[in-house]
Amino acid sequence: MIRTALVPGTFDPLTSGHLEIIERSAQIFDDIIVGVAESPRKGVGTMFTLEERVELAAVACRGIPNVEVRAFRNLLVDFAHEVGAAAIVKGLRVVTDFESEFQQSALNYRMSPDLETLFIMSAPEHMYLSSSLVREIAQLKGNLMGFVPPNVGAVLVERFGCTYE
């Protein structure tokens, strides 16, 4: 039996921490779908369009053979069923992540009890890292080396004049 897991997120932008969770998930499951969410609840919108985020994630994940990147605009549980996922995998960094992920996993369970949610703790070097911090560093022209994959760094350097060295 082939086991597929869904690693969802907004990925605005994809960070080294996101990539770590995707890579570790790919070692556990046969197939990984990286689901890039449109995320209308993000309020002010995203820095990158949905199409740009999908492309950035796809390029960053190219070296992982059992990973496919797809956009989604519907409920997470509906998308998980659409792609045949047996589980949703989420990365956890800090306690505040746990609180919001716990709430979301409880709602997802209520809507779809057959779908498991698994949490993977971020490696210590990524526990502080978030897309919002990466966006702030880029906008303030800081150095993004180690915070994002090279392809994401290149786009941020071009867009904001920050560095990646």
C-alpha positions, 0 to 999 in steps of 0.5 A, spaced: 500 500 500 502 506 498 502 511 503 501 519 501 502 525 506 500 532 505 505 537 507 500 544 507 502 551 508 502 558 505 509 558 504 510 565 503 516 564 502 518 557 503 523 557 508 529 552 510 525 550 515 519 548 511 524 544 506 526 540 512 519 538 514 518 536 507 525 532 506 523 528 513 516 527 511 519 524 504 523 519 508 517 517 512 512 516 506 512 513 499 509 520 496 509 527 499 504 532 496 506 539 498 500 543 498 501 550 497 494 554 500 491 560 497 490 562 504 485 568 504 485 568 511 492 571 511 489 578 511 493 583 507 495 577 502 501 574 500 508 577 498 508 572 492 502 570 488 499 563 489 503 561 482 509 564 484 509 560 491 508 553 487 513 555 482 518 556 488 516 550 492 517 546 486 524 548 484 526 547 491 523 540 492 526 538 485 531 533 488 526 530 492 524 524 488 517 522 491 515 530 492 509 533 488 507 540 489 500 543 488 496 549 489 489 548 493 484 553 494 479 549 498 478 546 505 485 542 507 481 536 508 477 536 502 484 537 498 487 531 502 482 527 500 482 529 493 490 527 493 489 521 496 493 523 503 492 518 509 495 524 513 497 531 514 504 533 516 505 539 520 512 542 522 512 545 529 517 550 532 514 553 538 509 553 543 505 558 539 505 553 533 502 548 537 496 552 540 494 554 533 496 547 529 492 543 535 486 547 534 486 546 526 487 539 527 481 538 532 477 541 526 480 537 521 478 531 525 471 533 526 470 534 519 474 528 517 476 523 522 479 518 517 485 523 516 491 523 521 495 529 523 502 528 524 507 533 527 514 533 526 518 538 530 523 542 527 530 542 528 533 546 533 537 551 527 530 552 524 525 553 530 526 561 530 525 561 523 518 563 519 516 566 513 514 573 516 521 573 519 524 572 512 520 577 509 522 582 514 529 580 513 528 581 505 525 588 506 530 590 510 536 588 505 539 583 510 542 576 509 538 570 507 543 565 507 541 559 511 534 561 511 531 560 505 533 555 499 537 558 494 532 559 488 528 563 493 534 567 496 535 569 488 528 571 487 528 575 494 535 578 492 532 580 485 526 583 488 528 587 494 536 587 494 537 583 500 543 579 500 544 571 500 551 570 501 
